[in-house]
């Protein structure tokens, strides 16, 4: 999945609130390749909001 350039970036904590899990769980998902993420120049993970919302929608359909 690709995200538009103007898409908002979410922190692991923000993603965790959407999925109702611990932020460390989101980080593990990203490390395992289950959810796409990028790294900031400082090494922090960020997630494109559109991709996260698409994953949420997939989970609700299953």
C-alpha positions as CSV (number, residue, x, y, z in Angstrom):
1,X,0.0,0.0,0.0
2,X,1.2,3.5,-0.7
3,X,0.1,6.6,1.1
4,X,-0.4,10.1,-0.4
5,X,2.4,12.6,0.4
6,X,0.0,14.8,2.5
7,X,-1.1,11.8,4.6
8,X,-0.8,12.4,8.4
9,X,1.8,10.4,10.3
10,X,0.8,8.6,13.5
11,X,2.9,7.6,16.4
12,X,2.9,4.1,17.8
13,X,0.8,5.4,20.7
14,X,-1.8,6.9,18.4
15,X,-2.0,3.6,16.4
16,X,-2.2,1.6,19.6
17,X,-5.3,3.6,20.7
18,X,-7.0,2.9,17.4
19,X,-6.4,-0.9,17.7
20,X,-6.8,-0.9,21.5
21,X,-3.4,-2.5,22.2
22,X,-0.2,-1.5,23.9
23,X,2.2,0.7,21.9
24,X,4.9,-2.0,22.1
25,X,2.5,-4.3,20.3
26,X,2.3,-1.9,17.4
27,X,6.1,-1.7,17.4
28,X,6.3,-5.5,17.3
29,X,3.8,-5.6,14.4
30,X,5.9,-3.1,12.5
31,X,9.1,-5.0,13.1
32,X,7.4,-8.2,11.9
33,X,6.1,-6.5,8.8
34,X,2.5,-6.9,9.7
35,X,1.9,-3.1,9.4
36,X,3.8,-0.7,7.3
37,X,5.9,2.0,8.9
38,X,8.6,4.5,8.2
39,X,11.5,5.8,10.3
40,X,12.1,9.4,11.1
41,X,15.6,10.8,10.8
42,X,15.8,10.4,14.6
43,X,14.9,6.7,14.3
44,X,11.3,6.8,15.6
45,X,8.6,4.8,13.9
46,X,5.7,6.6,12.2
47,X,2.6,5.1,10.5
48,X,0.6,6.6,7.6
49,X,-2.9,7.3,8.8
50,X,-4.6,6.1,5.6
51,X,-2.8,2.7,5.8
52,X,-3.6,2.3,9.4
53,X,-7.3,3.0,8.7
54,X,-7.3,0.5,5.9
55,X,-5.9,-2.2,8.2
56,X,-8.7,-1.3,10.7
57,X,-11.3,-1.6,8.0
58,X,-9.9,-5.0,6.9
59,X,-10.1,-6.3,10.5
60,X,-13.7,-5.2,10.9
61,X,-14.7,-7.0,7.7
62,X,-13.2,-10.3,8.9
